[in-house]
Amino acid sequence: MILTETQAAIQDAVRAFAQERIRPRSQAFEDAKGYPDGLFEEVAGLGLMGMVAPESVGGAGADHVSYALSLIEIAAADGALSTIISIQNSLIVGGLLKEGSEEQKARFLPDLISGRMIGAFALTEADAGSDAAAIRTRAIKVDGGWKLNGAKQFITSGQIGGLAMVFAVTDPDAGKKGITGFLVPTDTPGYSVDKVEHKLGQAAPYSRASATN
């Protein structure tokens, strides 16, 4: 592949950052099962928390090739951090840009793209992984909103996220089309993390979370 000057410059900048600022501390991050305060904002300073998001919302406005190259460079230094960054970009920020309301975008995107807030992606359950249609978490319409009940497992950033994208069944008769994604601030009463999963090389990102109301 022949890279453009911009793509090559982004790759070089991220590689330098990853090798100088991340790789020497990667084992310490793994041992601590987490990252120090300020690191995500430092990462965001390179545009890595909203790479393909448009500049109009604070993103870097980069193309997907530059995004992929950046993830490769981060992963070469710290695999767990690349997982967090990929979820932040592709699923949380990307999901908000595609499906979020203008109110939701205004409320959450600035903190997500700046690294002040990390997003957790809550789909997988103990008995539902690749078969997302088998999830058992339920959402029931109540006065003033929705009530969610269920438990999730292997949730990226579940213990550090300030916002969780939680998937729940809203229409059991509709099969996979009856599943809805909810944006749940993790300080919402009922949201809890009861276990941090220990996975080789990925000690930092994963946890087991539950949403009870």
N, C-alpha and C positions, 0 to 999 in steps of 0.2 A: 504494500500500500504506500502510495506517495502522499505524504502529509502536506497540508498547506503551511505557510509560515506561521499562521496563528495557531494551528493545531500543534505544531512542533514546539512553539514557544510555551504553550500551556503545559505540554508534557514535560518539558525541561524544568519549568518552574515548580510543578507539583513533585517531580522526582527529587529536585534539590530540597524542597521542604520535607518530603517524606524521609529522605535519607539523613537529613541533618537534625530534624526535630522529632521524628517519630521512631524510626528504627532503633536508635540507641536506647530508647526507653520502653520498647515494646515488651520486653520480658517483665519489667517492673509493672507495666499496665496489667499484664496477664496475672502476675502474682497478687496484685491488689484487686483484681477482678473489677476493674473500672478505670476511669480516666480522671485526671486532676481538673479542678475548676479552671475554667478559661480555655481549655484545649479546643472545645468545639467552636468557640468564638474565634480562636486563632485559625482553625480550619476554614471557618466561614469567611475569614478575611481574604482568602484566596478565591472566594466565590464557590467553594465546593459544597455548600449546603443548599444551593439553588442554581446549579450549573446551567440547566437548560430553561429555567424560568426566565421570562422576559425582564428586561431592565426596568420596565414600567412598574414592576412590583418589587424591585430590589434584587432581582436575580442577575446572574452573570450573562445571560443571553447567549451562551455558547451552544455549539452544535453537539449532536450525540456522539460523534467520533471523539471530540475533545473530552466529553464526559466519560466515555469508556476508557480512554487513555489515562485519565486521571484516576479512575478506580483501580486500574492495573498498578499504577505507581504506588498508591496508598496500600493496596493489598500486598505488594512486595515488601512493605515495611511493617505492616500490622494488619493481619487478616480480619480481626474483629472490628477494627475501626472502619475498614472498607465496607463491611456488612452494614454498619450503622449509617454510613454515608449513602450507600446505595438505597437503603430503605427510606431515608430522609428525602432523597431526590425523587426516586422513581415512583414510590407508593404514597408517601405523605404529601409532599409538595405537589407532585404530579397529579395525585388524586384530587387535591383541593383545586388546582387550576382547571382540571377537566370537569369536575362534578360539583364543586363547592359553590355556595351562594356568594354573592358579593359581600354580604355581611361576614360570612365565615372567612373569606379571603382576607378581608381587612382586619379581622380579629387575630388570625393565626399566622398568616404568611410572614409578616415582618419579624416575628420572634423566631420562626422556623428557619428562615433564610439567613438570619444573622447569627444563628447558633445559640441564641439565648434559650431556645426550647428545642427539645428533641422529640420526635414523633415515634410512637410505638405502633406496630402493625399487628393487630390481634385477630388473627383468623384461625390458626391451628388449634385443635383441641386434642385431648388424649385419644379419642377415637375418630378423629377427622383431620387428616393431614392433606395429602394431595387430592382427596375426595372432599372438596369444600362443601358439596351439597349435603354432606352427612353431618354438618355441625348441629349441635343441640342447643346452643345458646339461643334464647328466645327474647323477643322484644314485643312488649304489649303497649298499645296506645293508652295513655292515661291523661287525666286533666293536666294541661301544662306541658306535655311532652311524651316521653316514652320511658318505660321501665324495662331494664335489661336484666336477665338472670342467666348466669352460665359461668363456665370456667374455661380459660384458654391456657395453652402450653407452648413452650418454645417461642415466646414472644420477644422479638427483637426490641430492645430498649424498654422492655416492660417495667423495669425497676428505676430507670432514669428518665423516662419520657414524661413530658408535661402534658402531652396530648396523645390519646390512644384512638386509633381508627379501629373500631370494634365491629365485627360482622355478626349479625344475628338474624334468625329467621323471623320474618314478620308475617308471612303467609305460608303455613305448612303445606297447603294444598297445591301451591305453585311450584314445588320442587326448587331447583336452583334459581329460578326467577323470583322466588319468594324470599331472597336474602337481601338485606339492606346493610349498608355501612353507616355507622354512627361515629361522630366525632365526640369523644368523651374526655374532657379535661381530667387528668388523673387525680386531682384533688376533690373530685366529685365524691360525696359520701357513698360508700359501698364498693368503690374500686380499691382493690388491695392486691399486693404481691405476697404470696405465701412461700415461695421457694425460688431461689436463683439456681438455674441449671449450670452444672459444671461440664463444659465441653472442651476437649483439647484444642487449644489454639483459638477458641472462641469463648473464653471465660467471661468476657465483659458483657456481651449483648443480651443473653437469653434469660428469661424468667418465666414463671408460671403466675398468671394473674387471674383474678375473678372480678366480675361485676355483678353485684347483687341488687342494685337498684339505681 
